[in-house]
Amino acid sequence: MNNPCDFYVITKELSGQQKSIIKSLYLSCLKIKKFIHVENQLSKLQDEGLVKIKDDEVYLTELGKNVIIANSWNKDIDFTSSSNEEKLLKRRQARQEKTEKSNHFLELYREGLTYQNIGDKYSISRERVRQILDKNLDFHVYLKEREAKVIADEYERKERKKQEFLDRSILAIYPDRVAELWDFQKNGTLDPSEVSAGSTQQYIWFKCPVDGHSWQKKPNDITTSWTRSGTSGCPSCAGKKKKAEKQPSLKELYPQFIANYWNFEKNNELNLDPEKTTLGSNKKAWFKCPYDGNEWQTTVAMTVKQQWSKGNTGCRTCNGTAERKRGEWQRREPLASEFPDEVAKYWLCEANNELGLDPMKLTTGSSREAFFKCPVDGHEWVASLASIKTSWKRGSSGCPKCAGRGSSYKKKSNILEEYPDFVEKYWDYKKNDELKINPVNITSGSSKDAWFKCIQDGYEWKTKISGITKSS
């Protein structure tokens, strides 16, 4: 086939893509993988005898070369020039360099670099990097492989998540219970393998195999019955459908406690009637201790269960729980029992009797106030039992006028009697007279400020009397 017309006929039957293939092969042979996206066109060219495949490479045949030379669409190739071989060699080298550069960019892209990262590294634009990679067939193969991997990973993740959900399903964890109690008729198409055992969002129908009772329950609630109590969870079998028995009222069961501790005034404002309030009521009610006047509010059920049912009044002051939070319930000792000597000395019987205060009924934690009288100077004062207990425990009388301590409770003498030498040397009479402070009327425990003056250098200073007597 040496007739140019024959070559023209062959060329006329070629498509534009086929022409591009044989034109590119004229310059150099190429790997067969370069034609993955045009495999059909390559097969047709091979059938026409224009190309041949050998050792995984595609070559242009003599017929293919003649077709190239005989046609005008290859004007950019000078076949008659003496330097044709040199030009072909240069073109092959340039193409080889572009291919190597493109492959290098592809390796960088595989490592995670972006178009911009590669462009910054080689001082070119990101668009130019994209164009170079776009002409590389391996780049498109990589993109397809990466996309396929993403799809496969996502599918694997969904399958793994689905399997984890199935492992947590009510069917997987409690297969025997589901087979026994699942109401297939009412649940319809709902599959127990698609219901989480810990679900709190949906209600499921269950059916008792004993009496045929059908009920709805959340999976989390029903599995709790199965696990903790070992029951089926059927409310009919558990007796929850039976009518509740009427509980007795507070007044019926605890009439004495109601008479002594029920705060009728405050509870009437809350519309709480002890004759209508049951033992298990969760309503908060007010209570009042008849001995120390302590008032507190708590739920009726808690008072009955923790206090009255055990014979305890519930008063924290009487029980001593105002000072301790734990321990067995026990009533505090009365004031007269805990401090018999102090009550005999300081209790002002006449005034306290008028108030109805009995030291044998009042405890030391009471906030009630009582009258006391000092046997030393006859001073009378009012104090709460809680505060007087603190004073008596320290060994003090509690008398605000006396500053004495110890068992004798003797009244302290003034600072002039106790510290005559110090007063004579350091007391600043001039300035203290202005403050109307006289050492005859001041005890060593006084918290008043006074002026002092050094006899050596005339230095003056002001300080508390109690502070300077302690340091002396």
Secondary structure, DSSP 8 states (H G I E B T S, - for coil): ---HHHHHHHHHT--HHHHHHHHHHHH--EEGGGGGGGHHHHHHHHHHTSEEEETTEEEE-HHHHHHHHH-GGGTTS-SSSTTHHHHHHHHHHHHHHHHHHHHHHHHHHHTT--HHHHHHHHT--HHHHHHHHHT-HHHHHHHHHHHHHHHHHHHHHHHHHHHHHHHTBHHHH-HHHHHHHB-HHHHTT--GGGSBTT--S--EEEE-TTT--EEEE-HHHHHHIIIII-S---TTTTTTTS------BHHHH-HHHHHHHB-HHHHHHTT--TTT-BTT---EEEEE-TTT--EEEEEHHHHHHHTGGGT----HHHHTTTT-SSS------BHHHHSHHHHHHHB-HHHHHHTT--TTT-BTT---EEEEE-TTT--EEEEEHHHHHHHHHTTB---SS---BSSS-----BHHHH-HHHHHHHB-HHHHHHTT--TTS-BTT---EEEEE-TTT--EEEEEHHHHHHH-
